[in-house]
Amino acid sequence: MIDFTLTKKQQELKDGLNQLGRYVIRPMSLEMDKKKDVPETFLRNFMKLSKSFQNEDVNEFTDAEAAPAKPRDPSKPSQTNRTAAIGAEELAWADAAMLLCMPGPGLGGPPVRATGTPEQKKRFLGMFAGMADGELKWGAYGLTEPGAGSDVAGIRASCRRDGDHWILNGRKCYITNGARAIWTVIFATVDPSLGRAGHRAFVVEKGTPGFEVGKIEEKLGLRANETAELVLEDCRVPDANLLGGEEAYASRAGGFMTAMKTFDNTRPLVGAMAVGIGRAAYEYARDFVRENYVLSRPIPRYSAIAERLAKTSRRLEAARSLVYRATYLADMNIPNAKEASMAKAAAGQAAIAACIEAIEICGAHGSIQGEHALLEKWFRDIKVYDIFEGTGNIQRVVISKRILTDLKAF
Ligand SMILES: Cc1cc2nc3c(=O)[nH]c(=O)nc-3n(C[C@H](O)[C@H](O)[C@H](O)COP(=O)(O)OP(=O)(O)OC[C@H]3O[C@@H](n4cnc5c(N)ncnc54)[C@H](O)[C@@H]3O)c2cc1C
């Protein structure tokens, strides 16, 4: 049964990351946003520090991903996704752009874990071993194209077999860590008229001839994190890099399902990050009210503001509960597409509302750069949480498809 109590290790992780966020990351946040970068020394130190958070539940922060999964005691269900959500909320509370810059396979990890052959998992995830003392490395996930964002089935990037290689052509846009990634999972189609059935997923390695970085985007928020365009021009990718091998695509929706399975794991984590940003804004406004309103303003006005804080807090708590439920199902290997979408949709909306409320509650202070510049930054950072990994509308489509299964229109 789902249990909301954090384990001792999860509580330690949460407390440790909160301290790190409060005293190290937050003070750097505005500078990172301005410079559109996270200092490498910080990332390097974080990788070293993260070793101290390692335990069997914190796979997100271990070097051991390439190793075969240890048999799990059935009486102790996995907590991997839950623990990752706890860490994601806490780090996003500190600085969400910094969190997206964390070295590791990133969004490219879930499709490799879900669909890769044992050899591919070992090879591609193994590349990230030893980062605490060695080179920092990133992975990326290349699905979106100009004209095919929400409409995943409509991708146009093409792939065709040529001997023991595949030739890839097309463009991918808005790819998180796309320029710095040592490899990117690229989705392409053997024939657009086949729709989902034509999809294939490849691990395309940096430096492969014909695989180039296009423009780096200037963004509203999350400015310290890189978002890149990737261009494939007659890019030859070996057969060995087709995720899961050809047999993985024997079923009609093999490649498409690789993309979708990724979302089942990542949407709750994106929801957790949104809760982290929303909580940051809410706590900021709450503390502002404590310091500026309680003693100096008339009580009726204060109670109206207190009610808004209560509503914001309630919505964030509810969103976190949905995130925990979705991660619980993922940890138990129970299908969670509906719950993952519910968690992400609710968290994005609750956090956007929290950021708007916080700015309004702080009055003019909230909209002016300077003293309260973090509020302004969170307000810019949060919007994309209702866009990437599927917009809010798309989450509602996913949910409605699963609650109206017997209607032909769906
Ligand atoms: C900062 C950032 C990072 C990103 N990182 C990545 C990444 O690493 N990898 C990657 O592959 N992609 C990434 N993306 C792309 C992101 O996933 C897409 O932007 C997103 O899926 C929306 O697609 P779109 O921008 O093409 O919008 P569109 O699909 O064109 O949508 C436009 C509007 O139409 C609505 N809409 C579309 N279809 C429907 C429908 N059927 N029903 C109702 N409403 C609909 C949408 O909700 C939206 O409001 C990133 C985007 C951003 C901004």
The ligand as a Gaussian input file, in Angstrom:
#p B3LYP/6-31G(d) Opt

LIG

0 1
 C       13.001000      24.417000     -22.192000
 C       12.523000      23.265000     -23.036000
 C       13.203000      22.057000     -22.986000
 C       12.786000      20.986000     -23.790000
 N       13.504000      19.812000     -23.771000
 C       13.190000      18.833000     -24.659000
 C       14.016000      17.667000     -24.767000
 O       15.006000      17.499000     -24.048000
 N       13.700000      16.734000     -25.703000
 C       12.616000      16.870000     -26.535000
 O       12.392000      15.995000     -27.356000
 N       11.806000      17.970000     -26.448000
 C       12.077000      18.951000     -25.541000
 N       11.288000      20.083000     -25.464000
 C       10.140000      20.220000     -26.360000
 C        8.803000      20.061000     -25.652000
 O        8.599000      18.741000     -25.246000
 C        7.720000      20.576000     -26.610000
 O        7.872000      21.975000     -26.683000
 C        6.330000      20.224000     -26.143000
 O        6.086000      18.852000     -26.305000
 C        5.241000      21.006000     -26.902000
 O        5.423000      20.898000     -28.272000
 P        5.403000      22.210000     -29.202000
 O        6.308000      23.204000     -28.569000
 O        5.702000      21.786000     -30.585000
 O        3.939000      22.768000     -29.095000
 P        2.680000      22.310000     -29.962000
 O        2.609000      20.833000     -29.985000
 O        2.728000      23.006000     -31.256000
 O        1.482000      22.858000     -29.089000
 C        1.013000      24.209000     -29.166000
 C       -0.254000      24.320000     -28.341000
 O       -1.271000      23.466000     -28.871000
 C       -1.766000      22.607000     -27.859000
 N       -2.096000      21.305000     -28.437000
 C       -1.354000      20.580000     -29.296000
 N       -1.958000      19.419000     -29.581000
 C       -3.107000      19.394000     -28.878000
 C       -4.181000      18.457000     -28.731000
 N       -4.182000      17.280000     -29.377000
 N       -5.207000      18.769000     -27.912000
 C       -5.218000      19.949000     -27.240000
 N       -4.249000      20.876000     -27.352000
 C       -3.201000      20.606000     -28.145000
 C       -0.638000      22.497000     -26.867000
 O       -1.106000      22.154000     -25.569000
 C       -0.059000      23.897000     -26.893000
 O       -0.800000      24.718000     -26.048000
 C       11.662000      21.142000     -24.639000
 C       10.966000      22.360000     -24.663000
 C       11.383000      23.406000     -23.882000
 C       10.627000      24.701000     -23.949000

